[in-house]
Amino acid sequence: MSVTGTNLPRHELLALYERMLLIRRAEEQLAQDCAAGKLPGPVHLYVGQEAIAVGVCAHLEDRDWITSTHRGHGHFLAKGGDLGRMLAEIYGRAAGICGGFGGSMHVADFSKGIIGANGVVGGGIALATGAALAAQLDGDGKVAVCFFGDGAANQGVLAEALNVGALWKLPLVLVCENNGFSEFSPTATVTSGRIVERARPFGVPGVEVDGNDVLAVWQAANVAVRRAREGGGPTLIEARTYRTRGHVEYETTFITEPYREEAEVQAWRARDPIPRFASWLLNHELASSQELEAIAQAVAQQVAEAVRFAESAPEPDPALARGSMFVNPR
Ligand SMILES: Cc1ncc(C[n+]2csc(CCOP(=O)(O)OP(=O)(O)O)c2C)c(N)n1
């Protein structure tokens, strides 16, 4: 794991570890809930990709904007979204962050700069570019970060964002999470060339990084966010990772043929960013196993409390559904 140049104090390193673990444990809870038939809608889990959201969002403040994807729980939590209200949203409860009407693919919190998860593949790219333009007009050093998948990188809007972002030097960071798949299609079967090189014709820096190494992501984002804040314009980061769970929970109910080798999944599980970072902390004597255990216990407690909060919340009043969708419902 590359570490030079982070100069992060110990408490910040432990905070990165804690946040990755919180995302993981929250999603393990959702996987269980889904298997138990408790969820009213689908969930796309971020398991194995936590280092990307956490390494990037460590550089952001509440006033900075992020846009997300259909696989958005990790982005929401890394940017400081409330776990209890996220779970309540996914459980379809009134206490949810969108009143229980949006579900997993719409978790958003403008007060934390979270423009939201998004079921439209590539939809966040245009939203983040607009947010970056707004930030530039505000002139107070805010940045906009867009998380998107390798599948979304094949939408034409990426070229449009790179073009206008470079031209207007927008404070924009484009973070492509290349997890090897677009639904059930391996990336290599639907994507030509290297995604990171798509920045080059626009004169935008492109950086490829190990997306399972939280410190490598932290370093790449450090440079990109600073450049954006200082008026240097956009950066494209391609973070290489792997989706170790399915595209969507419970996909085996409709996908009957395997679309990848189990050995490949296992090889990537061995590179899981969380135990990997734990080993690094232990090897560098930056944490003891007791400290990591204490963090794990605190996280488990936080998830249990969030579940209690979400489960005890009432369902929303159906009469409010239209009111939440339109500004002036008729
Ligand atoms: C505009 C649009 N086209 C197609 C879909 C169907 N769809 C949902 S997820 C997905 C794959 C997205 O792949 P990627 O961007 O790599 O994200 P990942 O699921 O790997 O995180 C597709 C094609 C969609 N939701 N929106």
The ligand as an ORCA input file, in Angstrom:
! r2SCAN-3c Opt
* xyz 1 1
  C     -29.480      5.894    -18.579
  C     -29.561      4.484    -18.036
  N     -29.287      3.456    -18.844
  C     -29.350      2.195    -18.380
  C     -29.708      1.960    -17.058
  C     -29.742      0.527    -16.505
  N     -28.582      0.313    -15.639
  C     -28.702      0.395    -14.298
  S     -27.235      0.161    -13.522
  C     -26.434     -0.074    -14.975
  C     -24.962     -0.371    -15.011
  C     -24.135      0.757    -14.535
  O     -22.791      0.364    -14.531
  P     -21.709      1.281    -13.888
  O     -21.914      2.692    -14.314
  O     -20.395      0.673    -14.216
  O     -21.994      1.223    -12.330
  P     -21.894     -0.019    -11.337
  O     -23.251     -0.671    -11.328
  O     -20.840     -0.916    -11.842
  O     -21.577      0.573    -10.016
  C     -27.305      0.041    -16.058
  C     -26.897     -0.095    -17.482
  C     -30.005      3.075    -16.241
  N     -30.353      2.938    -14.970
  N     -29.902      4.327    -16.747
*
